[in-house]
Amino acid sequence: MTNSAPTVLITGANRGIGLEFARQYLLEGWRVIAACRAPEHAQQLHQLASGCAGCLNTLALDVSVAPSIAQAAEKLDGVPIDLLLNCAGIMGGARQSLGQIDYADWARVLEVNTLGPVRVLEAFRTHLERSARRVAVTLTSAMGSIAENTSGGWVAYRTSKAALNMAMKCAALDLAARRIVCVVMHPGWVRTDMGGAQAPLSPSESVAAMRRIIGALGSADSGKFLNYDGGNHPW
Ligand SMILES: NC(=O)c1ccc[n+]([C@@H]2O[C@H](COP(=O)([O-])OP(=O)(O)OC[C@H]3O[C@@H](n4cnc5c(N)ncnc54)[C@H](OP(=O)(O)O)[C@@H]3O)[C@@H](O)[C@H]2O)c1
């Protein structure tokens, strides 16, 4: 890593897609700030950090707790962040179909998947503004697409991602004057704890494809809903 290495901040970096982003950006020589709820238990991040001196720092951050986000942003005060990757997310429990909805669980899913990434973007806006690249990517899901919903169910998860898409579209417009590029991206169906063993894509394949797209993002892309392969995803 050189002094001019770009910096990426990743939420949900301790496992799944977030962890794979950390691994691949490290390999490419980026400085990685790996945010997760419990850094002290993030063994795989510690292993990544031990392979290089000072290129990966962990950061305690629970995206559903506003003071946790504020403290994390304060800790990085003055640090330029070239790329913010909002990866943290949850699926919610099984009771997500009409007739059996668990409303407390739905509220929790909205807190983590919708309010969380928006809070993180707001808190780290000034860090992005200090950087050369100024890119914010938030992982959404094809399940948040109203156009593609033909099977129903998963009300909590689907609505959390649909609302997230709208919030990030607003953010793209609100932050255009600050030259911050803001997109939402579907990572594909990926073999993680969330995606399960039947998913066709490995984290490595999904993240490699997304990194290619992210590396080429410019102001004309801000506000887009992108598939992991770079195509525009239907809203
Ligand atoms: N896998 C797929 O097929 C797929 C498809 C479409 C979209 N996505 C989206 O891609 C993103 C990553 O998914 P994944 O497959 O990597 O999921 P995952 O393997 O279940 O990992 C989820 C990550 O989110 C973190 N997280 C959960 N709640 C959090 C909170 N309150 N604060 C901070 N971190 C929190 C988890 O940390 P802990 O270990 O602390 O719980 C973990 O690091 C999610 O936004 C998901 O909706 C995934």
The ligand as an SDF file (V2000), in Angstrom:
LIG
                    3D

 48 52  0  0  0  0  0  0  0  0999 V2000
  -26.2210  -13.2300   -0.7480 N   0  0  0  0  0  0  0  0  0  0  0  0
  -27.1030  -12.9080   -1.6790 C   0  0  0  0  0  0  0  0  0  0  0  0
  -27.5010  -13.7490   -2.5260 O   0  0  0  0  0  0  0  0  0  0  0  0
  -27.6320  -11.4930   -1.7710 C   0  0  0  0  0  0  0  0  0  0  0  0
  -28.5400  -11.2140   -2.8150 C   0  0  0  0  0  0  0  0  0  0  0  0
  -29.0310   -9.9240   -2.9350 C   0  0  0  0  0  0  0  0  0  0  0  0
  -28.6240   -8.9490   -2.0500 C   0  0  0  0  0  0  0  0  0  0  0  0
  -27.7490   -9.2440   -1.0440 N   0  0  0  0  0  0  0  0  0  0  0  0
  -27.3530   -8.1470   -0.1390 C   0  0  0  0  0  0  0  0  0  0  0  0
  -25.9420   -8.1000   -0.0410 O   0  0  0  0  0  0  0  0  0  0  0  0
  -25.5750   -7.6380    1.2730 C   0  0  0  0  0  0  0  0  0  0  0  0
  -24.5800   -8.6180    1.9010 C   0  0  0  0  0  0  0  0  0  0  0  0
  -25.2320   -9.8730    1.9930 O   0  0  0  0  0  0  0  0  0  0  0  0
  -24.4490  -11.2120    2.3880 P   0  0  0  0  0  0  0  0  0  0  0  0
  -24.9520  -12.2680    1.4860 O   0  0  0  0  0  0  0  0  0  0  0  0
  -23.0010  -10.9560    2.4980 O   0  0  0  0  0  0  0  0  0  0  0  0
  -25.0830  -11.4700    3.8340 O   0  0  0  0  0  0  0  0  0  0  0  0
  -24.4910  -12.2220    5.1160 P   0  0  0  0  0  0  0  0  0  0  0  0
  -23.4850  -13.2250    4.6930 O   0  0  0  0  0  0  0  0  0  0  0  0
  -25.6730  -12.6540    5.8930 O   0  0  0  0  0  0  0  0  0  0  0  0
  -23.7140  -11.0550    5.8850 O   0  0  0  0  0  0  0  0  0  0  0  0
  -24.4420   -9.9750    6.3770 C   0  0  0  0  0  0  0  0  0  0  0  0
  -23.4780   -8.9710    6.9570 C   0  0  0  0  0  0  0  0  0  0  0  0
  -24.2510   -7.8600    7.4580 O   0  0  0  0  0  0  0  0  0  0  0  0
  -23.8330   -7.6110    8.7790 C   0  0  0  0  0  0  0  0  0  0  0  0
  -24.8730   -6.9750    9.5920 N   0  0  0  0  0  0  0  0  0  0  0  0
  -26.1140   -7.4160    9.8800 C   0  0  0  0  0  0  0  0  0  0  0  0
  -26.7370   -6.5510   10.6900 N   0  0  0  0  0  0  0  0  0  0  0  0
  -25.8650   -5.5390   10.9300 C   0  0  0  0  0  0  0  0  0  0  0  0
  -25.9060   -4.3500   11.6730 C   0  0  0  0  0  0  0  0  0  0  0  0
  -26.9900   -3.9900   12.3830 N   0  0  0  0  0  0  0  0  0  0  0  0
  -24.8230   -3.5280   11.6930 N   0  0  0  0  0  0  0  0  0  0  0  0
  -23.7200   -3.8620   10.9880 C   0  0  0  0  0  0  0  0  0  0  0  0
  -23.5930   -4.9880   10.2640 N   0  0  0  0  0  0  0  0  0  0  0  0
  -24.6740   -5.8130   10.2420 C   0  0  0  0  0  0  0  0  0  0  0  0
  -23.4590   -8.9780    9.3340 C   0  0  0  0  0  0  0  0  0  0  0  0
  -22.6840   -8.8130   10.5170 O   0  0  0  0  0  0  0  0  0  0  0  0
  -22.8670   -9.7980   11.8180 P   0  0  0  0  0  0  0  0  0  0  0  0
  -21.9210  -10.9370   11.5960 O   0  0  0  0  0  0  0  0  0  0  0  0
  -22.4980   -8.9150   12.9630 O   0  0  0  0  0  0  0  0  0  0  0  0
  -24.2990  -10.2350   11.8390 O   0  0  0  0  0  0  0  0  0  0  0  0
  -22.6690   -9.5150    8.1380 C   0  0  0  0  0  0  0  0  0  0  0  0
  -21.3880   -8.9690    8.1160 O   0  0  0  0  0  0  0  0  0  0  0  0
  -26.8700   -7.4710    2.0500 C   0  0  0  0  0  0  0  0  0  0  0  0
  -27.2490   -6.1160    2.0560 O   0  0  0  0  0  0  0  0  0  0  0  0
  -27.8710   -8.3170    1.2740 C   0  0  0  0  0  0  0  0  0  0  0  0
  -29.1910   -7.8510    1.4310 O   0  0  0  0  0  0  0  0  0  0  0  0
  -27.2470  -10.4980   -0.8880 C   0  0  0  0  0  0  0  0  0  0  0  0
  1  2  1  0
  2  3  2  0
  2  4  1  0
  4  5  1  0
  4 48  2  0
  5  6  2  0
  6  7  1  0
  7  8  2  0
  8  9  1  0
  8 48  1  0
  9 10  1  0
  9 46  1  0
 10 11  1  0
 11 12  1  0
 11 44  1  0
 12 13  1  0
 13 14  1  0
 14 15  2  0
 14 16  1  0
 14 17  1  0
 17 18  1  0
 18 19  2  0
 18 20  1  0
 18 21  1  0
 21 22  1  0
 22 23  1  0
 23 24  1  0
 23 42  1  0
 24 25  1  0
 25 26  1  0
 25 36  1  0
 26 27  1  0
 26 35  1  0
 27 28  2  0
 28 29  1  0
 29 30  1  0
 29 35  2  0
 30 31  1  0
 30 32  2  0
 32 33  1  0
 33 34  2  0
 34 35  1  0
 36 37  1  0
 36 42  1  0
 37 38  1  0
 38 39  2  0
 38 40  1  0
 38 41  1  0
 42 43  1  0
 44 45  1  0
 44 46  1  0
 46 47  1  0
M  CHG  2   8   1  16  -1
M  END
$$$$
